[in-house]
Amino acid sequence: MSEKLNHEEFVKKAIVSLRKEGYKGIHTVYSGFNQAFKKYFTGDNPVDITNKLAEEGKIVVRPVKGGVMLYLPEDAPAMAGRGEDALKKMGLD
């Protein structure tokens, strides 16, 4: 390895490299991302870093069973409208 990647570069590279065919994001636990992150950035917490990058709009974090999914912003599934759809189905819109 030549020059070490920064957090943002590492996370974005991981999303692109670790996602399975047909998927746009990666599961932080099942993909091995968390372990790889901890090994590459000794002492840094992947949860804190990914949450910070999400707050900055550089990645998208979505909670799922067993952890979270990480997406590049342009690949993230839409979340807007879910509450409205639920209310409509309940007849409460």
C-alpha positions in Angstrom: 0.0 0.0 0.0 1.3 3.4 -0.9 -0.4 6.4 0.6 -3.1 5.7 3.2 -6.7 6.6 2.3 -8.6 9.0 4.5 -12.0 8.0 6.1 -14.2 9.2 3.3 -12.0 7.6 0.5 -11.9 4.3 2.4 -15.7 4.2 3.0 -16.5 5.1 -0.6 -14.0 2.6 -2.0 -15.5 -0.1 0.3 -19.0 0.6 -0.8 -18.0 0.2 -4.5 -15.7 -2.7 -4.0 -17.6 -4.8 -1.4 -21.2 -4.6 -2.8 -22.5 -7.7 -4.4 -23.7 -7.8 -7.9 -27.2 -6.3 -8.2 -26.9 -4.4 -4.9 -26.1 -0.7 -4.5 -25.0 -0.7 -0.9 -23.1 -2.8 1.6 -24.0 -4.3 5.0 -21.4 -3.1 7.4 -21.3 -6.4 9.3 -21.9 -9.1 6.6 -19.6 -7.5 4.0 -16.6 -7.4 6.4 -16.5 -3.6 6.3 -16.4 -3.1 10.1 -13.5 -5.5 10.6 -11.6 -4.0 7.6 -12.1 -0.5 8.9 -10.9 -1.3 12.3 -7.8 -3.0 10.9 -7.0 -0.2 8.5 -7.7 2.6 11.0 -6.5 1.2 14.3 -8.4 2.9 17.2 -11.1 4.5 15.0 -14.8 3.6 15.4 -16.5 2.8 12.1 -19.9 3.7 13.5 -18.8 7.2 14.5 -17.0 7.8 11.2 -19.8 6.6 9.0 -22.4 8.6 11.0 -20.3 11.7 10.6 -19.9 11.1 6.8 -23.7 10.6 6.6 -24.3 13.9 8.4 -22.0 15.6 5.9 -24.0 14.1 3.1 -21.1 12.1 1.7 -22.7 8.7 2.2 -26.2 7.4 3.2 -26.7 5.1 6.2 -29.8 3.0 6.4 -30.6 0.8 9.4 -31.3 -2.9 8.6 -31.4 -6.1 10.5 -28.0 -6.8 12.1 -26.5 -3.4 11.4 -26.7 -0.8 8.7 -26.4 -0.5 5.0 -24.0 2.1 3.5 -24.7 3.7 0.1 -23.2 6.4 -2.1 -25.7 9.3 -2.1 -26.6 8.8 -5.7 -27.4 5.1 -5.2 -29.4 5.2 -1.9 -33.0 4.0 -2.0 -35.6 6.8 -1.5 -37.0 7.1 2.0 -39.2 10.1 1.5 -42.9 9.4 1.3 -42.9 6.2 3.4 -44.8 7.9 6.2 -47.2 9.4 3.8 -47.8 6.0 2.1 -48.4 4.4 5.5 -51.0 7.0 6.5 -52.7 6.7 3.1 -52.9 2.9 3.5 -54.4 3.4 7.0 -56.9 5.9 5.6 -55.5 8.7 7.7 -54.0 11.0 5.0 
